[in-house]
Amino acid sequence: MAERSTAAVDVADNSGDQPLAADAAKATADGVDTQNGRAADEPMPEKDGERRSAATAAAPELHSGHKLARRYRLEECVTRLDGFSSWRAMDEKLRRAVGVHLLPADHPRARTVLAAARSSALLGDPRFVQVLDAVEENDLVYVVHEWLPDATELTAVLAANTLEPHEAYQLVSQVSQAMAAAHREGLAHLRLTPSAILRTSTGQYRIRGLAVNAALRGITSDTPQRADTEAIGALLYAALTQRWPYENDAYGLRGLPKGVGLLAPDQVRAGVHRGLGELAMRALANDGATASRQEPACTTPEELAKAVAAMPRIKPPEPAFTAPPEYQHTTYQQGSYGRPAPVGMTTAPINVPMPPPPPLQSRTGRALKWGVAALLIAALGLGSWQLADALLDRNKQSGTENTQPQQQGPAPEKKEPAPLAIKDAKEYFPDGNPQNAPDVGKTYDGSPTSYWRTKSFDEGPALQIKDGVGIVYDLGSAHEVSAASIALKYGGDHTTLALYAVDSLQPKGKVESMKKIAGTTAKDTTVNLTAETPVKTRYVLLWLTALPSAPYDDFSKAGYKQGITDVKFKG
């Protein structure tokens, strides 16, 4: 059965002298490729059946400050090429940065780009930069995607140095597994360059431009799995050697010497990890190269992911400890005492003065100490005798008087917790990957039928690729929070959740460092939490770390997921 690159992008022949990745160029911030002082998003060298004819429509003449759908404010144009433009923009509704691709509605590739973006959005895999919106409006077609300001392109990482073996292992493992999952859904990338790989601050790798980048540039392939596998091999080769595995320079990396063919990584750079070098050759063997151990070539991301999993696991490097500063000698120790004199130098005798005796060690001092001690013992005895006499007199008086028991007033009534109104809420996603931010308000609108829901995860119940998912609620002012009731959409398995007191709607730092109010693990759809001690706070974080297994419903695939229909606080 012939492979297909995306559900919306036609495919064509990808055969040629060099693989697709060989003609790509260096990338910068969020989709801007530069090489030799020009935009590398310019038309790539043509190959039969690989790229459609250049678009004739001009890029929309927009400017910074223009708003799309009264929501996305364009801020900076980062690419203008082939009739389309890419922008960094601000989502004024959710107050976050986003990326936007723009092209005229009559552009020859407009329909293909829309279909590719919508197919990519349906995948919902957090290992890919998510497509947030794909719209045709006012003679414009625009695609909105995530913008990760804390992520670093692989281009910039490789410009500094090669990756150490454990980091290169993580790169090829995560990228191959992600692309295998995409191909199982009929989606291909076809433009897996170093600029398409982002490394987050937590060390995870994210892939951007799935299907969309190829559709924007009219790139297709009859063998998309082979093309993506070869591109992953090129990424691993570059990570190990800091060289591009073809003769042309690309992405700020020098190519291989001309006329010698594809060299094994350990022939290009000393000290390359043998297993990873052989893995890169097996992925690049699609174009005629041979792996050093004559192992079969990897022709699909699935085969490459299995080959990575079969390798012995590479341990991370030991943490480097800085040596303590050299011991600083005191002035006395820095003298000539205890040190051999230099050759030919005589040492003069040192007259060390005799130190005075410690205080109170003389005959007069000892007499003074004994006198003070005797006075203290006498004073202590006199004070004890007077205290005992006073207590005896008081006991006699109390024995003769008729005392009336003191009447105690009524015990104060225990105050019942009162409901606390929720003024605002915002989804909390420290890893930069939201779940369903626009529906946060449905968790406290009073309707039992509306809800906010997480994405569906393949592994669980405990979340594997995230620390957790959650929502921060604003109570308007500081209150003593003592209890909460939470209505969930799914029961079964178990749901682990907890409440934390935080400092704002966008708290900083790790969840473990925040003040915990209460927590539990539940199997029902109704959860009641009660704090041992009420905590005074204005902002409360509801944090979920484990989700139950639930079937397909409402366009959400089966997997580990949870929904929140109603949240109420008391204090």
ChimeraX attribute file (.defattr): number of C-alpha atoms within 10 A of each C-alpha:
attribute: neighborCount
match mode: 1-to-1
recipient: residues
	/A:1	3
	/A:2	7
	/A:3	16
	/A:4	21
	/A:5	29
	/A:6	28
	/A:7	17
	/A:8	22
	/A:9	26
	/A:10	15
	/A:11	20
	/A:12	19
	/A:13	15
	/A:14	23
	/A:15	17
	/A:16	12
	/A:17	9
	/A:18	13
	/A:19	21
	/A:20	24
	/A:21	24
	/A:22	20
	/A:23	17
	/A:24	25
	/A:25	27
	/A:26	25
	/A:27	26
	/A:28	18
	/A:29	18
	/A:30	25
	/A:31	22
	/A:32	19
	/A:33	25
	/A:34	20
	/A:35	17
	/A:36	12
	/A:37	7
	/A:38	10
	/A:39	18
	/A:40	21
	/A:41	21
	/A:42	16
	/A:43	15
	/A:44	14
	/A:45	10
	/A:46	12
	/A:47	16
	/A:48	11
	/A:49	16
	/A:50	20
	/A:51	22
	/A:52	17
	/A:53	12
	/A:54	13
	/A:55	17
	/A:56	11
	/A:57	16
	/A:58	16
	/A:59	18
	/A:60	17
	/A:61	8
	/A:62	12
	/A:63	13
	/A:64	13
	/A:65	13
	/A:66	13
	/A:67	17
	/A:68	17
	/A:69	9
	/A:70	10
	/A:71	15
	/A:72	24
	/A:73	22
	/A:74	23
	/A:75	17
	/A:76	15
	/A:77	18
	/A:78	19
	/A:79	21
	/A:80	20
	/A:81	18
	/A:82	20
	/A:83	20
	/A:84	23
	/A:85	22
	/A:86	24
	/A:87	24
	/A:88	24
	/A:89	25
	/A:90	22
	/A:91	18
	/A:92	13
	/A:93	10
	/A:94	13
	/A:95	10
	/A:96	13
	/A:97	20
	/A:98	22
	/A:99	26
	/A:100	27
	/A:101	24
	/A:102	23
	/A:103	29
	/A:104	23
	/A:105	19
	/A:106	14
	/A:107	21
	/A:108	18
	/A:109	22
	/A:110	21
	/A:111	17
	/A:112	20
	/A:113	28
	/A:114	24
	/A:115	19
	/A:116	28
	/A:117	29
	/A:118	20
	/A:119	22
	/A:120	29
	/A:121	19
	/A:122	14
	/A:123	18
	/A:124	19
	/A:125	17
	/A:126	17
	/A:127	19
	/A:128	25
	/A:129	24
	/A:130	25
	/A:131	25
	/A:132	16
	/A:133	15
	/A:134	20
	/A:135	16
	/A:136	16
	/A:137	12
	/A:138	10
	/A:139	11
	/A:140	16
	/A:141	22
	/A:142	24
	/A:143	22
	/A:144	23
	/A:145	22
	/A:146	21
	/A:147	22
	/A:148	21
	/A:149	13
	/A:150	12
	/A:151	20
	/A:152	20
	/A:153	21
	/A:154	24
	/A:155	27
	/A:156	18
	/A:157	16
	/A:158	21
	/A:159	13
	/A:160	9
	/A:161	12
	/A:162	18
	/A:163	18
	/A:164	14
	/A:165	20
	/A:166	15
	/A:167	18
	/A:168	21
	/A:169	24
	/A:170	17
	/A:171	23
	/A:172	23
	/A:173	19
	/A:174	19
	/A:175	25
	/A:176	25
	/A:177	19
	/A:178	21
	/A:179	27
	/A:180	23
	/A:181	18
	/A:182	23
	/A:183	21
	/A:184	11
	/A:185	16
	/A:186	19
	/A:187	26
	/A:188	33
	/A:189	29
	/A:190	29
	/A:191	25
	/A:192	28
	/A:193	27
	/A:194	29
	/A:195	27
	/A:196	25
	/A:197	24
	/A:198	26
	/A:199	18
	/A:200	17
	/A:201	12
	/A:202	9
	/A:203	12
	/A:204	16
	/A:205	24
	/A:206	23
	/A:207	23
	/A:208	25
	/A:209	27
	/A:210	28
	/A:211	29
	/A:212	30
	/A:213	22
	/A:214	24
	/A:215	29
	/A:216	24
	/A:217	24
	/A:218	23
	/A:219	26
	/A:220	28
	/A:221	25
	/A:222	19
	/A:223	21
	/A:224	26
	/A:225	25
	/A:226	23
	/A:227	30
	/A:228	29
	/A:229	31
	/A:230	30
	/A:231	24
	/A:232	27
	/A:233	28
	/A:234	26
	/A:235	28
	/A:236	27
	/A:237	26
	/A:238	26
	/A:239	28
	/A:240	29
	/A:241	24
	/A:242	24
	/A:243	25
	/A:244	23
	/A:245	31
	/A:246	21
	/A:247	18
	/A:248	16
	/A:249	20
	/A:250	26
	/A:251	28
	/A:252	19
	/A:253	20
	/A:254	16
	/A:255	18
	/A:256	18
	/A:257	13
	/A:258	10
	/A:259	7
	/A:260	8
	/A:261	13
	/A:262	20
	/A:263	16
	/A:264	21
	/A:265	25
	/A:266	15
	/A:267	11
	/A:268	16
	/A:269	12
	/A:270	10
	/A:271	11
	/A:272	18
	/A:273	17
	/A:274	13
	/A:275	14
	/A:276	22
	/A:277	21
	/A:278	21
	/A:279	24
	/A:280	29
	/A:281	29
	/A:282	26
	/A:283	32
	/A:284	29
	/A:285	21
	/A:286	18
	/A:287	15
	/A:288	10
	/A:289	16
	/A:290	20
	/A:291	19
	/A:292	14
	/A:293	9
	/A:294	10
	/A:295	13
	/A:296	11
	/A:297	20
	/A:298	24
	/A:299	20
	/A:300	21
	/A:301	28
	/A:302	20
	/A:303	17
	/A:304	27
	/A:305	21
	/A:306	14
	/A:307	16
	/A:308	21
	/A:309	13
	/A:310	9
	/A:311	12
	/A:312	8
	/A:313	10
	/A:314	15
	/A:315	10
	/A:316	12
	/A:317	10
	/A:318	6
	/A:319	6
	/A:320	6
	/A:321	6
	/A:322	6
	/A:323	6
	/A:324	6
	/A:325	6
	/A:326	6
	/A:327	6
	/A:328	8
	/A:329	9
	/A:330	8
	/A:331	7
	/A:332	8
	/A:333	11
	/A:334	11
	/A:335	10
	/A:336	12
	/A:337	10
	/A:338	8
	/A:339	9
	/A:340	8
	/A:341	11
	/A:342	8
	/A:343	6
	/A:344	6
	/A:345	7
	/A:346	8
	/A:347	10
	/A:348	7
	/A:349	6
	/A:350	8
	/A:351	6
	/A:352	6
	/A:353	6
	/A:354	6
	/A:355	6
	/A:356	6
	/A:357	8
	/A:358	7
	/A:359	8
	/A:360	12
	/A:361	11
	/A:362	11
	/A:363	8
	/A:364	9
	/A:365	12
	/A:366	12
	/A:367	12
	/A:368	12
	/A:369	12
	/A:370	10
	/A:371	11
	/A:372	10
	/A:373	10
	/A:374	11
	/A:375	10
	/A:376	10
	/A:377	10
	/A:378	10
	/A:379	10
	/A:380	11
	/A:381	10
	/A:382	10
	/A:383	10
	/A:384	10
	/A:385	10
	/A:386	10
	/A:387	10
	/A:388	10
	/A:389	10
	/A:390	10
	/A:391	10
	/A:392	10
	/A:393	10
	/A:394	10
	/A:395	10
	/A:396	10
	/A:397	9
	/A:398	10
	/A:399	9
	/A:400	8
	/A:401	8
	/A:402	7
	/A:403	8
	/A:404	6
	/A:405	6
	/A:406	6
	/A:407	6
	/A:408	6
	/A:409	6
	/A:410	6
	/A:411	6
	/A:412	6
	/A:413	6
	/A:414	6
	/A:415	7
	/A:416	8
	/A:417	13
	/A:418	13
	/A:419	13
	/A:420	17
	/A:421	15
	/A:422	19
	/A:423	12
	/A:424	15
	/A:425	21
	/A:426	19
	/A:427	24
	/A:428	23
	/A:429	18
	/A:430	18
	/A:431	16
	/A:432	15
	/A:433	19
	/A:434	18
	/A:435	20
	/A:436	12
	/A:437	18
	/A:438	13
	/A:439	14
	/A:440	23
	/A:441	21
	/A:442	20
	/A:443	25
	/A:444	23
	/A:445	15
	/A:446	13
	/A:447	11
	/A:448	15
	/A:449	11
	/A:450	18
	/A:451	21
	/A:452	23
	/A:453	22
	/A:454	19
	/A:455	20
	/A:456	21
	/A:457	21
	/A:458	15
	/A:459	13
	/A:460	17
	/A:461	19
	/A:462	19
	/A:463	18
	/A:464	13
	/A:465	12
	/A:466	13
	/A:467	16
	/A:468	20
	/A:469	23
	/A:470	22
	/A:471	21
	/A:472	25
	/A:473	28
	/A:474	21
	/A:475	19
	/A:476	14
	/A:477	12
	/A:478	12
	/A:479	16
	/A:480	16
	/A:481	27
	/A:482	20
	/A:483	24
	/A:484	19
	/A:485	15
	/A:486	18
	/A:487	19
	/A:488	24
	/A:489	20
	/A:490	22
	/A:491	18
	/A:492	13
	/A:493	17
	/A:494	18
	/A:495	26
	/A:496	18
	/A:497	21
	/A:498	17
	/A:499	26
	/A:500	22
	/A:501	23
	/A:502	22
	/A:503	16
	/A:504	15
	/A:505	19
	/A:506	15
	/A:507	17
	/A:508	12
	/A:509	8
	/A:510	9
	/A:511	17
	/A:512	8
	/A:513	10
	/A:514	16
	/A:515	15
	/A:516	17
	/A:517	22
	/A:518	22
	/A:519	19
	/A:520	14
	/A:521	16
	/A:522	19
	/A:523	16
	/A:524	15
	/A:525	17
	/A:526	15
	/A:527	18
	/A:528	15
	/A:529	18
	/A:530	17
	/A:531	16
	/A:532	10
	/A:533	12
	/A:534	16
	/A:535	20
	/A:536	16
	/A:537	20
	/A:538	20
	/A:539	25
	/A:540	25
	/A:541	29
	/A:542	20
	/A:543	20
	/A:544	22
	/A:545	19
	/A:546	23
	/A:547	32
	/A:548	20
	/A:549	22
	/A:550	19
	/A:551	12
	/A:552	10
	/A:553	8
	/A:554	5
	/A:555	7
	/A:556	16
	/A:557	18
	/A:558	15
	/A:559	19
	/A:560	23
	/A:561	25
	/A:562	23
	/A:563	19
	/A:564	22
	/A:565	23
	/A:566	23
	/A:567	19
	/A:568	17
	/A:569	21
	/A:570	18
	/A:571	18
